[in-house]
Amino acid sequence: MELNFQNTNIELVKWLTTLDDKSLIQKILDLRKPETKDWWNEISDLEKESIEKGLSDADNGKLNPHSEARQTYEKWL
């Protein structure tokens, strides 16, 4: 298994050295960049508002105990 992996790496390096397409090279380089997307930027405005309302409610002590929530939503759990 390790030998096959090493052969694949060697073949990939050989292929990379023959590339002359700058856009393809850039795409390959971009793969090396870490994923830096912030989930907050990926959710809808309605979801953001809901989260902000929940945080505000929590800050103002408007919380329900877990047991009450469990009782309310028991049929779906």
C-alpha positions as a printed Julia matrix, in Angstrom:
77×3 Matrix{Float64}:
   0.0    0.0     0.0
   2.79   2.44    0.93
   4.63   1.71   -2.32
   1.51   2.5    -4.35
   1.1    5.76   -2.45
   4.71   6.7    -3.12
   4.31   5.87   -6.82
   1.2    8.03   -6.97
   3.08  10.92   -5.37
   5.93  10.56   -7.85
   3.51  10.49  -10.78
   1.77  13.57   -9.42
   5.06  15.45   -9.08
   6.03  14.5   -12.63
   2.68  15.74  -13.9
   2.96  19.0   -11.94
   6.35  19.74  -13.51
   4.8   19.6   -16.99
   1.97  22.06  -16.28
   2.0   25.37  -18.08
  -1.6   26.42  -17.45
  -1.36  29.24  -14.9
  -5.01  29.03  -13.9
  -4.7   25.31  -13.15
  -1.53  25.9   -11.16
  -3.33  28.6    -9.17
  -6.22  26.23   -8.44
  -3.75  23.65   -7.14
  -2.07  26.28   -4.96
  -5.47  27.34   -3.64
  -6.06  23.78   -2.45
  -3.16  24.24   -0.05
  -4.81  27.21    1.65
  -6.66  26.36    4.84
 -10.41  26.6     4.88
 -11.19  29.95    6.47
 -14.91  30.39    5.84
 -16.81  31.79    8.78
 -20.09  29.94    9.22
 -21.72  33.23   10.29
 -21.27  34.54    6.75
 -22.84  31.39    5.32
 -26.17  31.48    7.18
 -29.28  33.48    6.28
 -30.27  36.81    7.8
 -33.25  35.1     9.46
 -30.91  32.59   11.12
 -28.63  35.4    12.29
 -31.6   37.3    13.76
 -32.77  34.17   15.57
 -29.33  33.59   17.07
 -29.02  37.23   18.13
 -32.48  37.11   19.73
 -31.54  33.95   21.62
 -28.33  35.55   22.88
 -30.23  38.66   23.94
 -32.84  36.56   25.75
 -30.08  34.66   27.54
 -28.34  37.9    28.54
 -31.65  39.18   29.96
 -32.35  35.99   31.92
 -35.22  34.91   29.69
 -34.36  31.22   29.84
 -36.4   28.07   30.3
 -35.02  25.05   32.11
 -34.05  22.02   30.05
 -36.76  19.94   31.74
 -39.45  22.36   30.52
 -38.11  22.34   26.97
 -37.91  18.56   27.04
 -41.51  18.32   28.22
 -42.68  20.71   25.5
 -40.84  18.93   22.68
 -40.96  15.38   24.06
 -43.11  14.04   21.23
 -40.39  14.98   18.71
 -37.44  13.65   20.73
